[in-house]
Amino acid sequence: MHRYHCELKNFREKEKQLETSCKEKTEYLEKMIQRNERYKQDVERFYERKRHLDLIEMLEAKRPWVEYENVRQEYEEVKQARDRVKEEVRKLKEGQIPMTRRMEEIEKQRHVLEAQIKEKATDIKETSQKCKQKQDIIERKDKHIEELQQALIVKQNEEHDRQRRISNTRKMIEDLQNELKTAENCENLQPQIDAITNDLRRVQDEKALCEGEIIDKRRERETLEKEKKNVDDHIVRFDNLMNQKEDKLRQRYRDTYDAVLWLRNNRDKFKQRVCEPIMLTINMKDNKNAKYIENHIPSNDLRAFVFESQEDMEVFLKEVRDNKKLRVNAVIAPKNSYAAKAPSRSLNELKQYGFFSYLRELFDAPDPVMSYLCCQYHIHEVPVGTERTRERIERVIQETRLKQIYTAEEKYVVKTSFYSNKLISSNTSLKVAQFLTVTVDLEQRRHLEEQLKEINRKLQLVESGLSTLRETNKHLEHKDNELRQKKKELLERKTRKRQLEQKISSKLGSLKLMEQDTCNLEEEERKAATKIKEINVQKAKLVTELTNLVKICTSLHIQKVDLILQNTTVISEKNKLESDYMAASSQLRVTEQHFVELDENRQRLLQKCKELMKRARQVCNLGAEQTVPQEYQTQVPTIPNGHNSSPPMAFQDLPNTLDEIDALLTEERSRASCFTGLNPTVVEEYTKREEEIEQLTKELKGKRIELDKYRENISQVKERWLNPLKELVEKINEKFSNFFSSMQCAGEVDLHTENEEDYDKYGIRIRVKFRSSTQLHELTPHHQSGGERSVSTMLYLMALQELNRCPFRVVDEINQGMDPINERRVFEMVVNTACKENTSQYFFITPKLLQNLPYSEKMTVLFVYNGPHMLEPNRWNLKAFQRRRRRITFTQPAQ
């Protein structure tokens, strides 16, 4: 039975291996078939693309031949046209010879006529020169006459003007004499002039004094303005430093910056003082200490607005946060100011440790800001030390018990442990300051503002005094002008008589001179007429000579015109011949150019024909004497493996024009380009996979045949093994059930497996029931007690003893954990079973036994005496022990 079981397990193992192998091969085969099914369309598309590519190759092979044939025909046409143009050039050259001879004759005749024309032109030029000379002389005579007449007119005008001036002078003298008679006596005006002069001098002195004071005021004003400009420049520099702070705020916290601008424009909405963000209001006394403040105060509070009133803060936040959607921070200063609160320790006590200041003394700030920082961050209690402080930091922490300490580059926070009451310190490196590095001396700025106010006040006083002086100066100027005008009028009245006498004397002198300068107009007119008559006689003689010269010049002009007409006729004929010659020459040049172009085109086409022939043969792999191969002339299928596809077109079936070939090429290339993502390896893999599928199908068929054989063998062996096994288990079950029945309990044994095919998983299942109110349960460590498991195990072994022969059996402490009833029952069963005939020898090992157990004569009891209080072997007396035991037994009932 064991051999059959081993064979079944081996057969089952091999069956599993075969099943696994068949399953794996089946899955792999299905995957390969599915993959080939997926690739089947790609393979068909690949062959379809190959058909298009073969047709493209055929078209590309034929295209050079078509190009060659087209170029060859074009070459023949160009060659014929070249021969025709060559004949035209010969005829045009022969037609130009008579025209050239006639042009030479006309050119000689033209030279003769031009020489005669030049001769006549020379004669005409000489005659014209003489005429011009006569005309110039006549013009000079005319000009002389005009000059005489003009001189006479001038003398007449001068005489008339002299008479007019004499009349005007006499009238003017008469008027001045009348005015002299009426002029008053001016001797009594001098006292008035002297009085006005004295007043004028006094006014000028006052005016000079006023102007001096004005100059002094202006100098004082300029000095004050310079001082004001210097103060303004200092204030602007302070403002620029503040602007640097605001720029940093704007770059880092734009919402806060916008809120600052709003606050500056709406301060009237608040009842009490509102401070701008702390980083703007804090002014470091030394910017080197800015790092301590920025490391001590969080950035959220550095950009917070400080309010003295809760109501003001709510108004601000409602407007800025709710309406403007700005992210800003706001805090309220304590009602009772902490700004001046004294530290708990004097700084002098801490100087021995290297401390030089508290945080509060490092900067200036408005009272609400300083109060808030003292209350919130205890800046009046946090000292700042030097590198010396860091060197003795352990001592500083232990002796000062300060909660926060700053050294040159570190911050220390000291806490007291709640459990051990020990000091725990932590240190962090100070970050570099970013916002408070700009330092503004506010005290100096306030001093400058007060100085500016004082300067403005002085400027106002100076301007007021200057305005008064200007008004005074203006009044004196007006008075001075009035006195000057009065003095001028008096002086003019005093000098008027003398001026009139001088003017009358001057006018009488002028009149006498004009009366002496007289002119005889009649004598001048007679002299002018005589000179003009003599000039006219000379002029008449010159006109007669000029007339004769004009007649000669006219005759020469007529002769010259006749020669010019003859020359024009000759030139016209020559121009006509030249025009005809030029037209013929142009036609000849065009024809020759056409001939050259045609010849070059012929050479180009010939070279192109050779190149196209060479390329066509290269494309078709032809030698110099070979024709188009057979494969390009018949239809040859290009797609193997029996895939459905139409064969490509034969060479002669393809289009015979380049346009049709290019159109078909474009179409085929477009179709071929539609087959994207195709890989030749896919076809190779597809073919290879088909072979693998066929091979796998054969292998799978063989494996399945082998698996069927194994299953048949398993069925046969299973019958030989399972039936006897079930009979054996049934016997064991019968014995086991009888044992339990004798104990007023129930139990059964059966052959159990979850899967009949897993032969190595077959096992014996023991189910027992020790109480009538329960069901049968499988024997497990979790459901039954230790004693119940021991009883069940012992009864199962006893049920096996008749089925399994062995020399002896050992039962070790089986009674441990049993209750007295079960222990007694099991002991009786073991004794009865062990004392039967033909049974194995039992060794029952136990540290204890119940009293009054049944013993058989066939049993042997062995006691093992051992332990730390055991007697020495030489002192052991078993008989003495027995006697002592009997005495104890006999004395117990009497007691």
Order of alpha helices (4+ residues) and beta strands (2+ residues): alpha-alpha-alpha-alpha-beta-alpha-beta-alpha-alpha-beta-alpha-beta-alpha-beta-beta-alpha-beta-alpha-alpha-beta-beta-beta-alpha-alpha-alpha-alpha-beta-beta-beta-alpha-beta-alpha-beta-alpha
